[in-house]
Amino acid sequence: MTSFESFLARRYLDATGRGSFVKLMRQLATGGIGLGVSGMLLCMALMNGFHDEIQKNIFSATAHFAVAPLAGDVQDLPTILNEIRNTPGVIGASPMRMEKGLMRVSDRDLPPEPLVIKGIDPTSAGMTSTIFESLKSGSVVDLEEGEVLIGQQLAERLGLDVGSDVSVAFFRLNLGPTGNQPKVAAYRVAGIFKSNIGEFDRGWSFIHLNDAMRLAQSQQVEMIDVRTRSTDEISAIKSDVLRRIGGQYIASDLRDTNRALFAALRVEKWIFTFLIGIIVCIAVFNIVASLILLVTEKKRDLGLLLALGATPQQIEGAFAEQGLQMGIRGTAWGLIFAIPFCYAADRFRWIPLPSAVYDFITYVPFRLHFSDILIAVLFPLVVSWLASKYPAKVAARLHPIDSMRSS
């Protein structure tokens, strides 16, 4: 863009005195774009924050992913464990078995509680999950056969404490005198954990791996839990692990089992961003209206400029740049407000959330990604430039003599 076109665009954009209505229109357009950019950034930051917090909390209570054979149990466990633990990026691997059952307290008239029961190796389970760091008493390495670890919400519901005795009916059948009956085992509560995730604190428990293998009548483990350096590396490290241990295994994580949840969060993010982006489009109509009014008001001046030698392309370029400058100013105001707000609101947790709404997110998180900022910058600038093209062409088509006569 030439200096003449830039000068002319700034001269009309910052003009004072007459044309106060046109000036008000320009200010409304600039403010509308700023409001739209702020809304887009806040929406994207909010959805990113919830996505990150949900993922972080889920993966803090469980392993990052689990490796399992395509069929049957894990064969040659020491070799497989060694290969997984020696994979770059892996910080822990622990064997385990999964069961389901019903827990009840024999001396209380309470309905049984459904449970996911996980058989763990006490010596290595702490390397794959942080849930055991919240144990009310003792440590996971002290877990012995015949003992169970339960969540705080389950303990409160059944009135249990460390040292209480419970019985678990597993969803495995034994052939008894009266036919098939569920396997039942008695356990002593050795610890109570609190993950701040209702699903785990209410419906998960942990027993010794030997108890789980005895229950399954197997000397092999079912899966291997794996933890990586960060959740961002899960996909890459999963591929590396599978490459090292061969093609008879699969790997999955909670993003696979909760794919619908994370997909819904991504869809909601872009739907809300699109809807809020309509604010920018509405503001753009003010750009079109203000430029058309400016062409009408400055018709004689434009005719004089054309008569003195200005080309239609220069006049068109000046009006196009004027629309772009309004977009730049509005975008700048939106960024100046939204970026510091998102950082401060997330850093200092300005907006708390009641525990009744989310039991594992205590505040409203705002996380901005660079790609989100880029979208929030490019979208209003492109739309503003496109919107200014029509008024710019109208101004460029003015006839010098007719313009000066009609004023």
SULZI-V76747 format. One record per run of one state. SS is the DSSP state (H for helix, E for strand, C for the rest). FROM is the first residue (numbers start at 1). TO is the last residue. If there is no record, write none. Layout:
# SULZI-V76747
ss=SS from=FROM to=TO
ss=SS from=FROM to=TO
This chain:
# SULZI-V76747
ss=C from=1 to=2
ss=H from=3 to=13
ss=C from=14 to=19
ss=H from=20 to=61
ss=C from=62 to=64
ss=E from=65 to=69
ss=C from=70 to=76
ss=H from=77 to=85
ss=C from=86 to=89
ss=E from=90 to=104
ss=C from=105 to=112
ss=E from=113 to=120
ss=C from=121 to=124
ss=H from=125 to=127
ss=C from=128 to=130
ss=H from=131 to=134
ss=C from=135 to=139
ss=H from=140 to=142
ss=C from=143 to=146
ss=E from=147 to=151
ss=H from=152 to=158
ss=C from=159 to=164
ss=E from=165 to=176
ss=C from=177 to=178
ss=E from=179 to=193
ss=C from=194 to=197
ss=H from=198 to=203
ss=E from=204 to=208
ss=H from=209 to=216
ss=C from=217 to=222
ss=E from=223 to=228
ss=C from=229 to=230
ss=H from=231 to=245
ss=C from=246 to=248
ss=E from=249 to=252
ss=C from=253 to=253
ss=H from=254 to=257
ss=C from=258 to=258
ss=H from=259 to=297
ss=C from=298 to=298
ss=H from=299 to=307
ss=C from=308 to=311
ss=H from=312 to=347
ss=C from=348 to=351
ss=E from=352 to=352
ss=C from=353 to=362
ss=E from=363 to=363
ss=C from=364 to=369
ss=H from=370 to=396
ss=C from=397 to=399
ss=H from=400 to=405
ss=C from=406 to=407
